[in-house]
Every structure is written in structure tokens, then in C-alpha cells.
Amino acid sequence: MTSQGSTRQPKYQRIADALRTAIQAGEYGPGDRLPGENDLMATYEVARMTARQALGVLQNEGIAEARKGAGVFVRAFKPLRRRGVQRLANEQWGAGHSVWSDDAGDRELVVDHIAVSEVEADDRISSALGLPSAAQVWARNRRFVLDGKPVLFATSYLPSDVVGGSAITQVDTGPGGTYARLAELGHAPVHFREEIRSRMPSADEAERLALSMGTPVIQIIRTAFTEGGRAVEINEMTLDSASYVLEYDFDA
């Protein structure tokens, strides 16, 4: 028989629950400083490590963020809602709208870095695009920032024999972006497949997305197919998991 003591939550978890409840009740609003380690130690009569673990729980959940030398604060950032089906509809990019603009709504999603170059595809990309080993592809690297916070970086790979010499090889692809240009080239995407996983970031990814310690990333790999079933784009996206809600709305 399990004793009552062994089923109780750890102290740090109970403190985290109390702080989370206070945030949800509005006692601490966006941008407010949460009680520090010393405050929690005195209030709950716990060791410093326990207080630190409690604050760490909220940081890992994306509810709070640590500011060096200042303390832990309630995150003021409003998550993006990524509508996985609607954003890729032909009505979106076919009308000259960016697929990324649907995520941001009435806020501005800024590309603060973009690099476009022709590269030799590795075996993974060659295989995914159905190309010979070491085939040439165009790579488009972008990082997106919302409200001053990096939220996503992505790299698209497209076959050189399809997009070479087109606007897709330029920094500015024009209205509707890559998919609108593919349509003009006679390779309109009609089917998409997305593979999604969550994992801890590498050191480079954590730096590029300015992640709080312990925050995982969401990795989405999208493949775009033409009517004939040819893969014309592989897009590898890495998202700050605390900055996104993934929404999929479809009929039964």
C-alpha cells in the first residue's frame, strides 16, 4: 500500500502550482516580476534549490522568463496561433498573401535575416526531393521575429532545375511568395505533408531563438508536392515552443 507521503507532490511543484494559479488569477500580470528565490524560501520555508526549481518549472512551461540580474518575470508575449491547414490553402498564397502572415494576425511578423544561395544537397535533402545524389538546390534561410522576440527560423530547399533563374532565387520572391512563383512556373503545390516533433534545442538553436533555459523547440518538416506527385520544396522549420499554438482544423 502506497503511503500518503509518497503520493504528495514535491514542494517545488506545489510552489509552482501556487504561482501559476496566481498568474492565471491576474495577481501577476504580463511583465510583472515574480517572487524571487529569497521570497519563496521565506514564504514556504524551503531551501534555495527548491525555490529555484519552482521558478524553473514556470520558465520551462513558457509562462515566465528569467532576466539576468533582474529576476523572473511573467512572459508578456502572446503566442502565435499557427493554423496548419488554412495557412497553406491556395486562396492564401494564390491571392498574393504570405503563408506566414496568417500566423501573426494583426501583428507584424518581421524577417530579420534572409539568405538565398545555390548549394549541393546532402543525401537527406536529395532523397526527400527525389533528386540524384549531390544535386543542386536553392536554399532559402529566414529568421522571423515578432514583438522583438525571435520565434522561428526556417530553411527551404527547392530543385535548381525547377526554380533556377526565377524570382525564388531572389531575396524578395514577390506577392504570394514561393508557392505563387512555383505556380507560375507550372509546378503549383497541390498537396502538403508536415512531420512534427518536439525536442530540446542545440546550443546554436537556443541562441538563434533567444530561448529561456529548458525551453524545447518544435521542428516541422514540410514537403510540397505538385499534381504529378513531384516534391518541389522541403521546408525545415524550428519554432520556439513557448511562442506557438499549433492548430489543425479539418472535417471528419
Salt bridges, closest charged atoms under 4 A:
ASP17 OD1 - ARG20 NH1 2.78
GLU37 OE1 - ARG48 NH1 3.11
GLU37 OE2 - ARG52 NE 2.93
GLU61 OE2 - ARG20 NH2 2.92
GLU65 OE2 - ARG67 NH2 3.64
ASP102 OD1 - ARG83 NH2 2.91
ASP103 OD2 - ARG87 NH2 2.89
ASP112 OD2 - ARG143 NH2 2.50
ASP122 OD2 - ARG124 NH2 3.57
ASP147 OD2 - ARG107 NH1 2.96
ASP161 OD1 - ARG230 NH2 3.12
GLU184 OE2 - ARG181 NH2 2.83
GLU194 OE2 - ARG82 NH2 2.87
GLU194 OE2 - ARG222 NH1 3.25
GLU195 OE2 - ARG193 NE 3.84
GLU205 OE2 - ARG199 NH2 2.84
GLU236 OE2 - ARG124 NH1 2.06
ASP240 OD2 - LYS149 NZ 2.96
GLU247 OE1 - ARG81 NH1 3.16
